[in-house]
Amino acid sequence: MILAPVGAGKTAITLTAMSDMSARGHCDRWLVLAPKRVCLSVWPVEVKKWAEHMKLAVAVGTPAQRKAAFESDADIVVTNYDNIPSIDPKNFDGIVFDELTRLKNPSGKRFKYLLKILDQFQIRWALTGSFTSNGLIDVFGQCKVVDQSLLGRSKGAFLQQHFYCINREYGQWEPLPDALPKVMEAIKPATYVLEPGEYKDKLPPLHVVEMRCDMDLTPYETLKKEFVLELGQTITAPTAAIVTQKLQQLAGGFVYGEAGAEWLSDHKFDMLDDILEENQHDNTIVVYNYKEELAELKRRFNVATIDEPNAIDRWNEGKIQLLAIHPKSAGHGLNLQLGGNKIVFLSLPWSLELYEQTIGRLHRSGQTRDVWCYVIICNKTIDERIFAALHDKRTLAEIALEELK
């Protein structure tokens, strides 16, 4: 497992190793599993830089296109995680898991199918920049696909050994006091951590700036206490999880109901206006989490989205002033560092992995200027809790890496 931050060169390390292992006769043919956008936008570009003599085929698209790639004479076949059930392991010697966190859930269908064929891959290589992004429990599934001897075959046994149960009905577990160092010690033999000193002086500084704003909290407090809010329509939140989502929406100035979105306040978009104005409308990425936020961006600004034709190329050529991205569609693999150095979060994801990976689209190798990340937070709302939770998860991730060094 290669543990290294965004932009530190995990793909370059891997392709160099793949090339070397192939040259030494250890591996004739490689399979790479990666998020779809990474398959299409990253590996075809990177292989030309780091292993130009190796032929690469991308098994993404129609069944016929995937079949042609799998049956080609390419040294490396890249496909996305959704295509795991169509893999024939007899055609490959080595497998690379790009963004290993996609396999953190051992109960998933893709994971279970993969386990049936894993023994046929002599070499297993995994990449991640956020190993413990949502807690220590995530480590088990990721390690299991690399080497089942590290933490054992049973997640239940792993939980019993390193955690205690606080709510069996909801499957909530908390790590024992000595869990982190013990787990890290167990996986250390199969893990390579890229030391910060190897790359930190090559990246420009990252500045994270909290931009605070206010709104009328009356509707927010009403929904929080009563789980019901009367606006132009009745907004209901029958479970705690739905309340959490609705509160984040309200902190952004709107809330979804059965009849669509209801807007209550423009405070975050007014703040975005101020940020753009202060930066003289320099090229900026705006991160949204809800479709209504994107709709409002389109109503107010001339904004492009990552899914538009050639959007990545146009951004990197400096031809897009405002680019809207969603963390789940742009959280991995995209190289956007050439088009600008400013990013604004209208709202935050709960996942540390998505948060850090999204910032890493700009703050990565090739960026020549300081990167400015603006996080718009509505005071006295769930925004503050989400931001605090991301910092708590970061602390766990940093401690885990220290244990592995």
C-alpha positions in Angstrom: 0.0 0.0 0.0 1.3 3.4 -1.0 0.1 6.1 1.4 0.8 9.6 0.2 -1.1 12.9 0.0 -2.9 14.3 -3.0 -0.4 15.4 -5.7 2.6 13.7 -4.1 3.2 11.3 -7.0 1.4 8.0 -6.2 0.6 7.3 -9.9 4.2 8.1 -10.9 5.6 5.8 -8.2 3.2 3.1 -9.3 3.9 3.3 -13.0 7.7 3.3 -12.4 7.3 0.2 -10.2 5.0 -1.5 -12.8 7.5 -0.8 -15.5 10.3 -2.2 -13.4 8.5 -5.4 -12.4 7.4 -6.0 -16.0 11.0 -5.6 -17.2 12.3 -8.0 -14.6 9.7 -10.6 -15.6 7.7 -10.5 -12.3 4.5 -9.4 -14.0 3.4 -9.7 -17.6 0.0 -7.9 -17.6 -1.5 -5.4 -15.2 -5.1 -4.6 -14.3 -5.8 -1.2 -12.7 -9.1 -0.4 -10.9 -9.9 3.3 -10.5 -12.8 5.7 -10.4 -14.2 6.2 -13.9 -13.0 9.7 -14.4 -9.5 8.7 -13.3 -9.5 5.9 -15.8 -10.3 8.3 -18.6 -8.4 11.4 -17.6 -5.4 10.4 -15.5 -3.9 7.0 -16.4 -3.7 7.6 -20.2 -1.8 10.8 -19.6 0.4 9.6 -16.8 1.5 6.4 -18.6 3.0 8.5 -21.3 5.2 10.3 -18.8 6.3 7.4 -16.6 6.1 4.2 -18.6 5.9 5.3 -22.3 7.0 1.9 -23.6 3.9 0.2 -22.0 0.7 -0.1 -23.9 -2.5 0.9 -22.1 -6.1 0.1 -22.8 -9.1 1.7 -21.1 -12.0 -0.7 -20.4 -14.7 1.9 -19.9 -17.8 2.4 -22.0 -20.1 0.0 -23.8 -19.8 -3.8 -23.3 -18.1 -4.1 -26.7 -15.5 -1.4 -25.8 -14.7 -3.0 -22.5 -14.4 -6.5 -24.1 -12.0 -5.1 -26.7 -9.8 -3.5 -24.1 -9.8 -6.7 -21.9 -8.9 -8.8 -24.9 -6.3 -6.4 -26.3 -2.5 -7.0 -26.1 -2.1 -4.0 -23.8 0.4 -4.3 -20.9 -2.0 -2.3 -18.7 -5.8 -2.4 -18.7 -7.6 0.3 -16.7 -11.2 -0.1 -15.7 -13.6 1.4 -13.1 -14.8 -0.3 -10.0 -18.3 -0.9 -11.4 -16.8 -3.4 -13.8 -15.3 -5.7 -11.2 -17.8 -8.5 -12.0 -16.6 -8.7 -15.6 -12.9 -9.2 -14.7 -11.3 -12.5 -15.7 -8.3 -12.8 -13.4 -6.6 -15.4 -15.7 -5.6 -12.6 -18.0 -3.6 -10.7 -15.4 -0.7 -11.2 -13.0 -0.9 -7.9 -11.1 -3.7 -5.6 -9.8 -3.5 -2.0 -8.8 -6.3 -0.4 -6.6 -6.2 3.3 -7.4 -8.1 5.1 -4.6 -8.2 2.1 -2.3 -10.9 3.7 -0.1 -13.5 2.6 -2.7 -13.1 -0.9 -1.1 -13.5 0.0 2.5 -16.8 -1.7 2.8 -16.3 -5.6 3.1 -20.0 -6.2 2.8 -20.4 -4.6 -0.6 -21.2 -6.7 -3.7 -18.0 -5.6 -5.6 -15.9 -6.4 -2.6 -17.3 -9.9 -2.2 -16.8 -10.7 -5.9 -13.3 -9.4 -5.7 -12.4 -11.6 -2.8 -13.3 -14.7 -4.9 -10.7 -13.9 -7.5 -8.0 -12.1 -5.5 -5.8 -15.2 -4.9 -5.1 -15.4 -8.6 -3.3 -12.0 -8.6 0.3 -12.5 -7.6 0.9 -8.8 -7.1 -1.5 -6.5 -5.3 -0.7 -2.8 -5.2 -2.9 -0.1 -3.6 -2.9 3.7 -3.6 -4.6 6.1 -1.2 -4.1 9.5 0.3 -6.8 9.2 3.0 -6.4 5.8 4.6 -8.5 6.5 7.8 -10.6 9.3 6.4 -13.8 8.3 8.3 -12.3 6.3 11.1 -10.1 3.3 12.0 -12.7 0.8 11.0 -12.2 1.7 7.3 -8.7 0.2 7.5 -9.9 -3.4 7.6 -11.6 -3.7 4.2 -8.8 -1.8 2.5 -6.1 -4.1 4.0 -8.1 -7.3 3.3 -7.9 -6.8 -0.5 -4.2 -6.3 -0.3 -3.2 -9.0 2.2 -5.6 -10.9 4.3 -2.8 -11.9 6.8 -2.5 -8.3 7.9 -5.7 -7.9 9.9 -7.3 -11.3 9.5 -10.2 -12.5 7.3 -13.1 -11.7 9.6 -14.2 -8.1 10.3 -16.1 -9.3 13.4 -12.9 -10.7 14.9 -11.1 -7.4 14.0 -13.8 -5.4 15.7 -13.7 -7.6 18.8 -10.0 -7.3 19.1 -9.6 -3.5 18.6 -13.0 -1.9 19.4 -15.8 -1.9 21.9 -19.5 -1.7 20.9 -21.5 1.4 22.0 -24.7 0.6 20.0 -25.2 -2.9 18.6 -28.5 -2.0 16.9 -26.8 0.6 14.8 -23.4 -1.1 14.6 -21.6 1.7 16.3 -18.1 0.8 17.5 -15.4 2.9 19.2 -11.7 2.0 19.1 -10.0 0.8 22.3 -7.3 3.1 23.7 -4.4 1.1 22.2 -6.2 0.2 18.9 -4.5 2.7 16.6 -0.8 1.8 17.3 -1.6 -1.9 17.3 -3.5 -1.8 13.9 -0.8 0.4 12.4 2.0 -1.9 13.6 0.2 -4.9 12.0 0.0 -3.3 8.6 3.3 -1.6 8.6 5.2 -4.4 6.8 2.9 -4.0 3.8 2.8 -0.2 3.7 5.0 2.5 2.3 4.4 6.1 3.6 5.8 9.0 1.6 7.4 11.2 4.2 6.3 14.8 4.2 9.9 16.0 3.8 10.0 14.3 0.4 7.5 16.6 -1.2 6.3 19.4 1.1 8.9 21.9 -0.1 7.9 21.3 -3.7 4.3 22.4 -3.2 3.3 26.0 -2.7 1.5 26.9 0.6 -2.2 26.1 1.1 -4.2 28.8 2.9 -7.6 27.7 4.3 -9.7 30.7 5.2 -13.0 30.5 7.1 -15.5 33.0 5.7 -18.3 33.6 8.3 -21.8 34.7 7.5 -25.1 35.0 9.3 -28.8 34.2 8.6 -32.1 34.4 10.4 -31.9 31.2 12.5 -35.7 31.1 13.3 -36.6 28.5 10.6 -33.4 26.6 11.4 -34.1 26.3 15.1 -37.8 25.4 14.4 -36.8 22.4 12.2 -34.1 21.4 14.6 -36.5 21.2 17.6 -39.7 20.1 15.9 -38.6 18.1 12.8 -41.3 20.1 10.9 -41.1 23.5 9.2 -44.0 25.3 7.6 -43.0 27.5 4.6 -44.7 27.6 1.3 -44.9 23.9 1.8 -44.6 21.6 4.8 -41.0 20.4 5.3 -40.7 17.3 7.4 -37.7 15.4 8.6 -38.8 12.0 10.1 -35.3 10.8 11.1 -32.2 12.3 12.6 -30.2 11.6 9.4 -32.7 13.6 7.3 -32.8 16.4 9.9 -29.0 16.7 9.5 -29.3 17.0 5.7 -32.1 19.6 6.0 -30.2 21.6 8.5 -27.2 21.7 6.2 -29.5 22.9 3.4 -31.0 25.6 5.6 -27.5 26.7 6.6 -27.0 27.3 2.8 -30.2 29.3 2.6 -32.7 26.8 1.1 -34.4 23.5 1.9 -35.9 20.7 -0.2 -39.5 19.8 0.1 -41.8 17.5 -1.9 -42.6 20.5 -4.2 -39.0 21.4 -4.7 -36.5 23.8 -3.1 -37.6 26.7 -1.0 -35.2 29.6 -0.7 -35.0 31.6 2.6 -31.7 33.5 2.4 -28.9 34.5 -0.1 -26.2 34.9 2.6 -23.8 32.4 1.2 -24.1 33.6 -2.4 -23.6 37.2 -1.2 -20.5 36.0 0.5 -19.4 34.3 -2.7 -20.0 37.5 -4.6 -17.7 39.3 -2.1 -14.9 36.7 -2.4 -15.0 36.8 -6.2 -15.1 40.6 -6.2 -12.2 40.8 -3.7 -10.1 38.5 -5.9 -10.9 40.5 -9.0 -12.8 37.6 -10.5 -9.7 35.5 -10.8 -10.3 32.0 -12.1 -12.1 30.1 -9.2 -13.5 26.7 -8.5 -16.7 26.6 -6.5 -17.6 23.4 -4.7 -21.3 22.6 -4.2 -23.0 19.6 -2.6 -26.6 20.1 -3.6 -28.2 20.4 -7.1 -30.0 23.5 -5.9 -26.7 25.2 -5.1 -25.6 24.5 -8.7 -28.9 25.8 -10.0 -28.4 29.0 -8.1 -24.8 29.3 -9.3 -26.1 29.0 -12.9 -28.8 31.6 -12.2 -26.3 34.2 -10.8 -23.1 33.5 -12.7 -21.6 32.4 -16.0 -20.4 29.1 -14.6 -19.1 26.0 -16.3 -19.3 22.4 -14.9 -16.8 19.6 -15.0 -19.1 17.5 -17.2 -19.1 20.0 -20.1 -17.1 19.1 -23.2 -13.4 19.7 -22.8 -14.1 21.5 -19.5 -10.9 20.3 -17.9 -8.7 21.4 -20.8 -10.5 24.8 -21.1 -10.0 25.4 -17.3 -6.3 24.5 -17.5 -5.9 26.8 -20.4 -7.4 29.7 -18.3 -10.5 30.0 -20.5 -13.0 29.3 -17.6 -13.4 31.9 -15.0 -15.8 30.0 -12.7 -15.9 26.2 -12.6 -18.5 24.4 -10.4 -17.6 20.9 -9.1 -19.2 18.3 -6.9 -16.8 16.5 -4.5 -18.0 13.1 -5.6 -17.5 13.7 -9.3 -14.2 15.7 -9.0 -12.7 14.3 -5.8 -10.1 12.0 -7.4 -7.5 12.2 -10.1 -8.4 15.4 -11.9 -5.5 17.8 -12.6 -6.9 21.3 -12.4 -3.8 23.0 -11.0 -2.9 24.9 -14.2 -6.1 26.9 -14.5 -6.2 28.8 -11.2 -5.3 28.8 -7.5 -8.6 29.6 -5.7 -11.3 27.3 -4.5 -14.5 28.1 -2.6 -16.7 25.6 -0.6 -20.3 26.8 -0.6 -21.0 23.7 1.6 -18.8 21.0 3.0 -18.9 17.2 2.5 -18.9 15.1 5.7 -16.0 13.0 4.2 -12.5 14.1 5.0 -11.4 12.1 1.9 -13.6 14.1 -0.4 -12.7 17.4 1.2 -9.0 16.8 0.9 -9.1 15.3 -2.5 -11.2 18.2 -3.8 -8.7 20.7 -2.5 -6.0 18.5 -4.1 -7.3 19.2 -7.6 -5.5 22.6 -7.2 -2.9 22.0 -4.5 -0.8 19.4 -6.3 2.4 19.0 -8.2 2.5 21.6 -11.0 0.8 24.3 -9.1 3.1 27.4 -9.1 1.1 29.8 -6.8 -0.2 29.8 -3.3 -3.5 28.0 -3.1 -6.4 29.8 -1.4 -9.3 27.7 -0.1 -12.3 29.6 1.2 -14.8 27.7 3.3 -18.1 29.6 3.7 -19.6 28.8 7.2 -22.9 30.0 8.5 -22.5 30.9 12.2 -24.4 28.9 14.8 -25.4 26.2 12.3 -24.3 22.6 11.5 -21.7 24.1 9.2 -19.5 24.6 12.3 -20.0 20.9 13.4 -19.1 19.6 9.9 -15.9 21.6 9.8 -15.0 20.6 13.3 -15.6 16.9 12.4 -13.3 17.2 9.4 -10.6 18.5 11.7 -11.1 15.6 14.1 -10.9 13.1 11.3 -7.7 14.8 10.0 -6.2 14.4 13.5 -6.9 10.6 13.3 -5.4 10.4 9.9 -2.2 12.3 10.9 -1.7 10.0 14.0 -2.2 6.9 11.9 0.5 8.1 9.4 2.9 8.8 12.3 2.4 5.3 13.6 3.3 3.8 10.2 6.6 5.7 9.7 
